[in-house]
């Protein structure tokens, strides 16, 4: 029978983690993805469950002079209702609000949504667009990693053995920034995304595009950016942007596949349309 460990502090969790057998432990917090996977996937030989749900350091939200620091154990319900998140990072409040139903949001954590590493994760595009950094704790201390470097492959992350995601850092956006978030699914709610997109676009006073970042879900093996699209837009003027060029750059950036939820052709078409919509309708 597997052992269940529930540390009360981050240091205790890291000490326990350092002693656990490699590949034979499972991290759990809200459990909304892990427990489903246990039922639907081939059973793993788990010797120890490490439950992080009782660690207060993982449940804090702190607004600083540079932005916001969100503990990895903060629930999606807390984020969707947090007044500072709603005011300064509205795309995160929006993505948290469409991640499953209310009971899921009450248990699911932002850190869990990222570490589960689903290419269809609802909050991943937002953190990519916002240029978030991850605070990762391990036996050698903590390190900050740009979120865009976190996903290494399908369901693979940059977390090393005996490391834990501790917090997510998102900077304040400069004046002139606009945001756009959209999740396209089979239904209006409680659906896995066919395409998910978040856009942060920074305009100058004359509608010149200074920064354009697009985070995508469900169009590749990992959540991803659109670097060719960004390169085309940045330094360009809104009136000079061509929809045909957007489509060309999107096709260069992503190579989606057909699956049970959608087709590659549909995903390319929808992504191109949403990028075009984002640069004109973001607010």
Order of alpha helices (4+ residues) and beta strands (2+ residues): beta-alpha-beta-alpha-beta-beta-beta-alpha-alpha-alpha-alpha-alpha-alpha-beta-beta-beta-beta-beta-beta-beta-beta-beta-alpha-alpha-alpha
